[in-house]
Each structure stands twice: as structure tokens, then as C-alpha cells.
Amino acid sequence: MSKTLIRGAKVLGGAPQDVLIDGGVVEAVGQDLSAEGAEVVEAGGKVLLPGLVDLHTHLREPGREDSETVLTGTRAAASGGYTNVFAMANTFPVADTAGVVEQVWRLGQESGYCDVQPIGAVTVGLEGAKLAELGAMHESAAGVTVFSDDGKCVHDAVIMRRALEYVKAFGGVVAQHAQEPRLTEGAQMNEGVVSAELGLGGWPAVAEESIIARDVLLAEHVGSRVHICHLSTAGSVEIVRWAKSRGIDVTAEVTPHHLLLTDELVRSYNPVYKVNPPLRTERDVMALREALADGTIDIVATDHAPHPHEDKDCEWAAAAMGMVGLETALPVVQATMVDTGLLDWAGVADRMSVKPAKIGQATGHGRPVSAGEPANLTLVDTEYRGPVDPAGFASRSRNTPYEGRELPGRVTHTWLRGKATLVDGKLT
């Protein structure tokens, strides 16, 4: 493998330095480095971060290859600066056996654009009635450590308790989609002023908050780890903050779209804004930003949810829920957290690489940009400003809520173990 010299990069947003990559690892970081025969990348003050890690990605394969495949999804990931993604289990068939998670893992190995770690289902068929083969999935070649029925809530308290007890044996974590199903029957958007004015079925905040409250108490009782997927309300923030103050082993994620968008957008009736959990109020958005800044919310996760055109180009009630997010996550985080002064780039690296890698036990990812570490890196032009054009996405789907919206920042280069997967904004 050839050497690469990244010249004049702001490592984690600090003073410009040179970074030398050799043999898949960072060989040196310093001033005025040189390496004979190395390919030189002139960073020109761009920000260099550890490769991003997404703990919540829907790659759709097997079964919904019309929406996304492991190949197209990992190409989208590399375009967004990601070197590792965790693939959710709501595929067809469901990833609830060792065979299916190994299939997804091998497809990730073949793609070559980023590492893919499958997430195993908590229950058989995501039906919430019987625990899936958690131990077999962990012992498989895929080495599953994170389990989730995302898309559905593990609503039965006994099943959730048993899952928490089971994964404790091997240090796994249950990632909960917090949605009490009885409180969200027929729900179409956030319950509040806008839903009342539009006459759309309301999705109350308490449907999320009640499950989080229950599950942090279960985790405390069992002495196990629980992770809260796509936290979206100010009340949920307070519950997680309280749980952490008690020493409960809980982590939480927020999506980029919940950091930026509000339920006011639903007035357009454009199904691109239909998502689970729904877009909330401005008050919720501000609470989520503050919680991400102070560490109550641990990480940013995309909940990249690709859908084919026909599943979104329809009336609101019939539309699928979800948004693509891998290729726009970092620009949205820059707009909402960095440009507002809530986080610096070291903080972004922590929330989008270091901590998600730690939660998911992604060996080799989320590591410092220093000598001897794996060369999983991303280079960001933070001065760039431009409109989002989904026609240029690497994802197979185009259901982005940001089309035409100007966002800051652009990933120009991504390296996976020293191999460039993105160069000058183009996939290799």
C-alpha cells in the first residue's frame, strides 16, 4: 500500500499539521513531514477527523434492494465521511439469526467502502413476542454486540428485561426504539399545535418518554446497558439526564434532522418530512442541541432510512416514514452545533466517531489521529457552503428533507485503513 501525506490539515480543528499514512496506519503527525514517493494531499487548512461511525443505519439488504443495498449504502457512507456503520435488523428476512447477520457482514466486507457491523434483532421477526438468537448472533462471524428491533419498540417489559439480562453476559447492549404502540395508533406527526391545526393524528411526546423511563429503570434493576435510539423530546432529555445522575448505564443518540427541523415543516404536507419519531417543536430542538453539547446525549446517529420514489411521492397518510442521512449528517451537525458555538471539532469527533465506536465496540474506529493508530480518517472543507443536490447522492434513494437547502461543510476525502474511498469529493 502506497504512502499518503496529508499536508496542512487541522487535526480536530487545531493548528495545521502534516499526517503521514503508511501501511494502513498513521505513521506520523507533525510539522514539515516528508515521505519519498508518497501521494500528497494538500489539505489547505481543512479539518481532519477520525472516520465517522454511525450506530444507526438502514442498508435495506436483504429484501429491499430497491431502496438501498449494502454496496450503495456504504458508498453513501464513505461520501459522508463514515468508515464504519451499524446496519439495523429490519430487513427481509429480519436479521434475527446468525445466518442473516453473517450475510450482511460479508456483504459489507465485499463492498470495501466502509466497515459494516450488523445489528441483531431483539425478538424473532421484530414481533416482540420471543427473544431472537442473541447469543448465536454474538458468537457468529459477525460478532454482533448491538441488538435492536428498531422500527418497532420492544414494548413488553418482560421481554425487554430478559433481553437486558441476556446481553449482559457478553457485554452487549440493547438499543431501544422508544415508542409505546398504544399511544401512537394512527399517529402521523408530533402531537401539538400544528397537528391540531392540520387535523393529523398526534404522536405524543409521552409515548417516547414513558418507554425510556421504564427501560432505564429496567437497566438499573438488571445492571445492564441500554441505548436509546433517536431521542427526540425535551422530556426524554430530562429522563436520560436523571438516569445518568443515578449511575444507570444508559446512552442516547440524536439524529441530524431532529437537531435542525421542526414540525412546522409538516404544514407543507410534503411526505419528505414524515419520519419516526416525528419532527418535534422548536423547544425540543433547542433542548436536543444543548443535551448533545453537555453530553447528556452521547452521539449523533443518522437513522439513514432510504425509500424508493414511489413510497414518498404520494399522499402524506400513505407515505413511508424516514429520511436518508449519511451524506448530509456532518453538514447538518456543523450548521447546528459548530457554527452555533455549541461544539468544537474535537467535540464533533467525540460525538460522531469516538463514542459511537465505543458503544458499538467497533475495534479500530473512533481512535485518535496519532502515530500507530489505524488510518480511518475523513477530511472536511468546513468553509464550503452550497445547496444540497440529491441527484449527486451515492445512495440509491433520494428522500432527503434538505433538497435545495444551503448547508455548510463538505467531506472531500475519506480513508479506510489508509485506502482512499473518497478523493476530492468523488468515490474511488
Secondary structure, 3 states (H helix, E strand, C coil): CCCEEEEEEEECCCCEEEEEEECCEEEEEECCCCCCCCEEEECCCCEEEECEEEEEECCCCCCCCCCCCHHHHHHHHHHCCEEEEEECCCCCCCCCCHHHHHHHHHHHHHHCCCEEEECECCEHHHCCCCECCHHHHHHCCCCCCEECCCCCCCCCHHHHHHHHHHHHCCCCEEEECCCCHHHCCCCCEECCHHHHHHCCCEECHHHHHHHHHHHHHHHHHHCCCEEECCCCCHHHHHHHHHHHHCCCCEEEEECHHHHHCCHHHHHHCCHHHCCCCCCCCHHHHHHHHHHHHHCCCCEECCCECCCCHHHHCCCHHHCCCCECCCCCHHHHHHHHHHCCCCCCHHHHHHHHHHHHHHHHCCCCCCCCCCCCCECCEEEEEEEEEEEECHHHCCCCCCCCCCECCEEEEEEEEEEECCEEEEECCEEC
